[in-house]
Amino acid sequence: MENKVIVVIGDRLGKGQNVAKGVEAAGGIAIVIPGVGADMKLGDVMHKENADFGISFCGSGGAGAVTANTKYKYPMEFGLRSVDAGVTAINAGKKVIGFGFMDIEELGRRLTEAYIKKNKG
């Protein structure tokens, strides 16, 4: 299990299941934080699970990412609105990535693939 990429997903509305499917399709382990306001718990769960990176979703695209950065100093990118922007953030070494609402499988898959290519390949 140590070689698996661990990705924590926090969505303001308690979603993230489709992103999780993408993470798992790419060979990662997805941890979806349950419940409304889950994005605000992102940094704490990432820290507890020793996650490789985390994905935050909310209307502004940043609250959970900013909170994780403030508390744990995780490098962040936020306010993103596309899968390609997320891949660019992973390639730039960001550990916390904030998006507007985008619970799509492609996002989880492509970010996990980019992380594996950059860090495990």
DRENNU-281724 format. One record per residue: x, y, z of N, C-alpha, C in turn; residue in three letters. Coordinates in steps of 0.05 Angstrom, whole numbers, padded with zeros to 5 digits, always signed. Each point is the difference from the previous one (the first is absolute). Example, Ala and Ser with C-alpha at 12.3 -4.5 7.8 and 13.67 -1.06 7.14 Angstrom:
<atoms>
+00264-00114+00156-00018+00024+00000+00018+00024+00000ALA -00007+00021-00014+00016+00024+00001-00015+00022+00014SER 
</atoms>
This chain:
<atoms>
+00016-00024+00000-00016+00024+00000+00017+00025+00000MET +00026-00002+00010+00016+00024+00002+00006+00012-00028GLU +00000-00016-00021+00006+00010-00026-00024+00012-00014ASN -00023-00003+00011-00024+00012-00012-00001+00029+00006LYS -00010+00015-00019-00004+00029+00004-00026+00004+00015VAL +00001+00015+00022-00023+00005+00017-00010+00028-00006ILE -00026+00002-00008-00012+00025-00007-00024+00005+00018VAL -00001+00022+00013-00023+00008+00017-00017+00020-00016VAL -00026-00005+00001-00019+00017-00015-00020+00012+00020ILE -00001+00027+00000-00019+00014+00017-00018+00018-00017GLY -00026-00004+00001-00019+00015-00016-00019+00014+00019ASP -00005+00026-00005-00017+00016+00017-00028-00012+00003ARG -00009-00015-00021-00027-00012+00001+00001-00029+00007LEU +00023-00011+00008+00002-00028+00008+00002-00019-00024GLY +00006+00011-00024+00003-00018-00023+00029-00008-00004LYS +00007-00008-00024+00028-00008-00005+00002-00029-00009GLY -00022-00014+00000+00000-00029-00007+00010-00005-00028GLN -00007+00017-00019+00009-00004-00028+00030+00005-00002ASN +00010+00020+00013+00029+00006+00000+00015-00025+00013VAL -00012-00010+00021+00012-00024+00013+00002-00023-00019ALA -00020-00005-00016+00001-00022-00020+00023+00004-00019LYS +00005+00025-00008+00023+00006-00018+00026-00005+00014GLY +00003+00008+00025+00024-00005+00015+00006-00030+00001VAL -00021-00015+00006+00003-00029+00002+00006-00013-00027GLU -00012+00011-00021+00006-00011-00027+00029+00004-00008ALA +00012+00021+00011+00028+00006-00006+00019-00015+00019ALA -00011-00016+00018+00016-00016+00018+00005+00013+00027GLY -00014+00022+00006+00003+00013+00026-00020-00009+00020GLY +00003+00009+00025-00019-00005+00021-00014+00027+00006ILE -00027+00000-00003-00015+00024+00005-00014+00000+00027ALA +00003+00022+00014-00014+00003+00026-00019+00024-00003ILE -00026-00006-00001-00020+00021-00003-00010+00008+00028VAL +00004+00025+00007-00010+00009+00026-00030+00003-00001ILE -00015-00013+00018-00029+00001-00002-00011+00026+00011PRO -00023+00008-00010-00016+00021+00012+00004+00028-00012GLY -00020+00017+00004+00001+00027-00009+00023+00015+00015VAL +00015+00016-00014+00022+00014+00012+00026-00016+00001GLY +00000-00022-00014+00023-00018+00001+00026+00014-00010ALA -00003+00019-00017+00024+00014-00011+00016+00013+00023ASP -00013+00009+00021+00014+00014+00021+00015-00019+00018MET -00004-00026-00003+00015-00021+00015+00023-00011-00016LYS +00004+00009-00024+00020-00012-00018+00027-00002+00012LEU +00011+00021+00010+00027+00000+00011+00003-00019+00023GLY -00019-00001+00018+00001-00018+00023+00000-00029-00009ASP -00017-00007-00019-00001-00028-00009+00025-00007-00016VAL +00010+00018-00016+00025-00004-00015+00023-00006+00020MET +00001+00016+00021+00021-00003+00020-00002-00027+00014HIS -00024-00007+00008-00005-00025+00014+00006-00024-00017LYS -00007+00001-00026+00004-00023-00018+00027+00001-00014GLU +00016+00020+00005+00026+00004-00014-00004-00002-00030ASN -00020+00016-00010-00008-00001-00028+00022+00013-00018ALA +00000-00009-00025+00018+00011-00019-00009+00027-00010ASP -00027+00002-00005-00012+00026-00006-00029+00000+00006PHE -00012+00024+00000-00028+00003+00006-00014+00018-00020GLY -00025-00005-00004-00017+00015-00019-00023+00012+00016ILE -00004+00026-00003-00021+00014+00014-00020+00011-00021SER -00026-00002+00006-00021+00010-00017-00018+00019+00015PHE -00005+00024-00010-00020+00017+00011-00007+00021-00022CYS -00020+00016+00006-00008+00019-00020+00022+00019-00009GLY +00016+00009+00020+00022+00019-00007+00025-00015-00011SER +00002-00026+00006+00022-00015-00010+00025+00003+00018GLY -00004+00006+00025+00024+00004+00016+00000-00003+00030GLY -00024+00002+00012+00000+00002+00029+00014-00023+00014ALA -00005-00025-00008+00013-00023+00013+00030+00000-00006GLY +00008+00007-00024+00028+00001-00007+00015+00021+00016ALA -00012+00024+00002+00012+00021+00016+00003-00008+00029VAL -00021-00012+00011+00001-00009+00028+00022-00021+00004THR +00003-00019-00018+00021-00020+00002+00028+00012-00002ALA +00002+00020-00018+00026+00014-00003+00007+00016+00025ASN -00020+00013+00011+00005+00017+00024+00008-00017+00024THR -00014-00022+00004+00005-00017+00024+00025-00017-00003LYS +00004-00012-00024+00021-00020-00003+00022+00009-00020TYR -00002+00023-00011+00020+00011-00019+00002-00017-00025LYS -00021-00015-00008+00001-00015-00025+00000+00019-00023TYR +00018-00004-00019+00000+00017-00024-00027-00002-00015PRO -00012+00022-00007-00027-00001-00012-00003+00016-00025MET -00020-00008-00014-00011+00015-00024-00030-00001+00004GLU -00013+00023-00005-00029-00001+00004-00014+00017-00020PHE -00027-00002-00001-00016+00015-00019+00001-00013-00028GLY +00007-00025-00001+00003-00013-00027-00027-00009-00010LEU -00002+00000-00027-00026-00007-00012+00003-00021-00023ARG +00024-00012-00003+00004-00020-00021+00018-00022+00009SER -00003-00023-00012+00018-00023+00005+00028+00007-00007VAL +00005+00013-00022+00027+00007-00009+00014+00018+00020ASP -00015+00019+00012+00011+00018+00020+00009-00017+00025ALA -00015-00020+00007+00007-00017+00022+00025-00016-00006GLY +00003-00011-00024+00024-00014-00008+00024+00018+00002VAL -00003+00025-00010+00022+00019+00002+00008+00005+00029THR -00020+00002+00018+00006+00004+00028+00015-00024+00012ALA -00008-00024-00007+00014-00024+00010+00029+00001-00010ILE +00004+00006-00026+00027+00001-00012+00017+00021+00013ASN -00013+00021+00011+00015+00022+00013+00005-00006+00030ALA -00008-00024+00009+00006-00009+00027-00020+00008+00021GLY -00024+00008-00008-00021+00008+00019-00011-00025+00014LYS -00005+00002+00026-00010-00023+00015-00030+00003+00006LYS -00011+00024-00001-00028+00005+00004-00010+00016-00024VAL -00022-00010-00012-00010+00013-00024-00030+00005+00004ILE -00007+00026-00004-00028+00008+00004-00014+00006-00027GLY -00023-00011-00002-00016+00003-00025-00028+00010+00007PHE -00013+00011-00020-00029+00004+00001-00012-00028-00001GLY -00026-00002+00002-00012-00027+00000+00005-00014-00026PHE +00014-00023+00001+00007-00016-00023+00003-00029+00008MET -00022-00012+00008+00001-00028+00009-00001-00018-00025ASP +00022-00001-00014+00002-00017-00025+00023-00019+00002ILE -00004-00024-00010+00020-00022+00002+00026+00008-00013GLU -00001+00014-00023+00024+00007-00015+00019+00016+00018GLU -00011+00018+00017+00017+00017+00017+00017-00018+00019LEU -00013-00018+00013+00015-00017+00019+00020-00018-00015GLY -00008-00010-00023+00019-00018-00015+00024+00015-00010ARG -00004+00023-00012+00022+00014-00012+00019+00013+00021ARG -00011+00009+00022+00017+00011+00021+00017-00022+00012LEU -00012-00023+00005+00015-00023+00012+00021-00010-00020THR -00007-00002-00025+00020-00008-00020+00023+00019-00001GLU -00006+00026+00000+00021+00021+00000+00018-00003+00024ALA -00012-00004+00023+00016-00003+00025+00018-00024-00001TYR -00011-00022-00010+00017-00025-00002+00023+00004-00019ILE -00006+00013-00023+00021+00004-00020+00022+00018+00011LYS -00008+00021+00014+00019+00019+00011+00017-00011+00023LYS -00014-00015+00018+00013-00007+00026+00007-00029+00003ASN -00013-00018-00015+00004-00028+00004+00012-00014-00024LYS +00001+00015-00022+00009-00011-00026+00030+00001-00002GLY 
</atoms>
